[in-house]
Structures are given as structure tokens and as C-alpha cells.
Amino acid sequence: MGDTSKIGAGKPNISGAIYRAAVGATLPTDATTTLDTTVFTELGYASEDGITNSESTETSETKAWGGDTVNSSQTAFTDKFKVKFLEALNADVLSTVHGSDNVTGTLATGITVAVNSADKTPYSWVVDMIINGANKRVVVPSAKVTEMSDVVYKSTEVVGYEVTLTATPDSAGNTHYEYIYKA
């Protein structure tokens, strides 16, 4: 028999949901440790679509005479996260999207964004959410922006930056970790 108490929607943690830090920062290894705000930067509101994790595996098949598949070997694995950041006036969001070397200033002093083909800055990521009263934390040791959707400027739509983050393996070969805890 199923257990409905183990079903729920992923909702952002009220104190913050998506954080980034420099690659190499000490990462949490559970769902409840308080993040050090001098190391982790909270990136504000994300769209109602939340964050989407896509894992894909590519394989190569070997067929025998007659057409039977006799072997299947994994040839590639990709772990991506898609999110739309809504705080278009947030310098931390802009530096995440365009690269930390390409954004200077603050909203109070004036922000300058240089858009170019330079490789984006990889960051460590933490996503905190609540699922049916349980804390869930996704920790990505290293991922960078590899795709960005069109940015739309019109009077009936909020400006946002929808990006895809592509994770790379850590020293243990893992692209992300998930921690879940319900008190």
C-alpha cells in the first residue's frame, strides 16, 4: 500500500532557496545545516516553474548477426539544472548569468554588464526546498551556465534570466548530491 505522507510538491525554503558559492567552498553534507552567508550568496526569487533537473545518458549498442542487441555501453552522462531568475536588478544574479568578471558596481552606484563570449564562471550550488514538511537540499559541487533563453523586455512580462547549469563531476565522480530530512 502506498503512503501519501511521502508525496508532496517541492516548495522553496522561505528563508532562501537557491545559493551559489565559489567552487572549493565547504559544502553542506545534510539537509539542515545553516549555510554561511559570507560564503553562499542567495540569488533571490525564481519563477513559479522552480528548478528542473535533467539527467541524460547516452549509450552505444552492439548488435549480433540477426539483429539481437547483445551489449549496451554508456558513452555519456549529463546532469543539468534549469531555472529562471527573476531579480533582473540583482548584481549577484547578473554576475551568475554573465560571468563574475563581466559585472561591476551595485544598483546604488550603477551596474555595468559586459556581454561577451568569455567562458562563464563555475560555482558550487545549493538548492533548499520543503517537500511535505521534509527538508530537501540539492548540492551541486560545480556547475556553470551553459545555456540562456531569450530575455524578453515587454510591459506585460517580468524580466528574467532563464539559464541551464551543467554540472561537472567532483573528485568522487558525482555531479550532485541530494539530502532529505524530516524532523
N, C-alpha and C positions, 0 to 999 in steps of 0.2 A: 504494500500500500504506500502511496506517495505521502509526502509530508509538506503541506502548504506553508509551514513556517520557514521552509528553506527556499521559498520563492520570493522574489522582490525585484524592484527596479533599482538601478544604480543612480543614486542622487548625490549631488556634490555635498561634501562636508561644509557645513555652514561657515566655518572659520577659514575656509580656503580649499581649493580643490586641485589646482594644477600649479606645480612648482618646478623651478629649474635651479641647477647649481652647476658650478664648474665641474667638468669631468675630473675625477680623482677625489672629489669631496667624500667624506664618510657618509655612506648611505644607510638608511634605516633597514633593519632586518626583521621588522614586525609591523603590525598594523596600527599600533597605538603610540609609539614613541613620538614625543613632540619634536617637530622639526626646528632646527636652529635657524631663526630668521636672519641671522647675519651671514649665513651660508646659502640658504634657499630663498629664492625670490618668488613670491606669489604673483601669478600672472592675471589675476582678476577674472572677470566674467567670461564664460564661454557660451556659445549658442546653446539653445534648448536641445540640439542634437547630441550634446555631450561629447564624449570621446569614443571613437571607433577603433578597435584593434583588429587588424587583418593579418593573419599568418598564412603564407602560401608556401607550398612545397612543389618543386618540380622533380619529375622522375624520368628515367630513361628505361624503356622496356626492351628486353631481349626476347625475341620470338624464335621458336623452333620451327623446323620444317613442318608444314601442315598448319601453322598459324597459332599454336598454343603459346601463351606468354609463360616463359619459364623462369624469368627473373625480372625484378623491378628494383632499380637502384636510385636512391635520392641523389639528385645532382645540384639542387639549390634549395635554400630556405630563406624567406624574407619575413621580417616582423615589422609591421608599420602601424602607426597611430595617426588618426586624422582628427583634427579639432579646429573649430573656428573661434579665434579670439575676438572678443567684441570691443575691447578697450583700445580703440584706434588712436587715442591721445596718450597712451601709456608708453613711455620711453623703453621700459623693460620688454613690453610686447614687441615694439618696433625693432629692438636690437635682437630679439629672438628670431623674428621673421627675416630681417635684412642682414644680420650679422653684427656682432658686437663692435667691430671696428668701423661700421658704417653709420652708427647713430651717435650723435653728440648732443649735449645740452639737456635741459629739463623743460617742462611745459612753462614754468615761470620765467625761464631765461630765453626760451626758444629752442626748439628741437630741429636739428638738421639730419636728414636721412639721405645717404648717398646710395643709390641703387646701381648695382653693377653685377658682374658675373663672378665675383670672388666667391670662393667656397664658403659655405655657411659654417658657423661655429657649432661644434657638437657640445651638448650639455648632458648632464645627468637629470633625470626627470622623476618626479613623484606625483602620483595622482591619488588623491584621497576621496573616498566616497562611502556612502552608507547604503547598505542593501538590507532591507527589512530589519533594521536595528543592529546589524553587524557592521563593523568597520572593515572596509576592504581597501588595501593600499597596493597600487601597482608601482614598482620601482624599475626604472629603465636606466641601467648604468651609463649608456652612451647612445644618443640619437641626435640627428640633426635634420633640419628642414631640407627635404629633397624635392618637394613639390609645393606650389602655391596656386590656389584657384584665383580666378579673376577677382579683383577688388572692384566693387560696384559703388559708385557715388551717385545716389539719387535721393530725392526728398522723402520717399516713402520707405526707405530701407536703411537699416543701421549699417554703417561702415564696419567691416570686419575683415580679418585675415584668416582664411581657411588654409591650413597647412597640413602637409603629410610629413611626419617624422619617421625616418628609417633608422631602426636600431641596429647596432653592431654588437657582436659578442664581447663579453668581458673575458677576463683571464680564465674563468671556469667554462667558457663556451656558451654562456647563457645570454640571451638578448633582453629578457626581462624576468622579474620575479613578481609573484602575487602573494600577498599576506592577508589573511582573513581572521577576524577575531570577534566573537560576540560574548560580552560580559554576562 
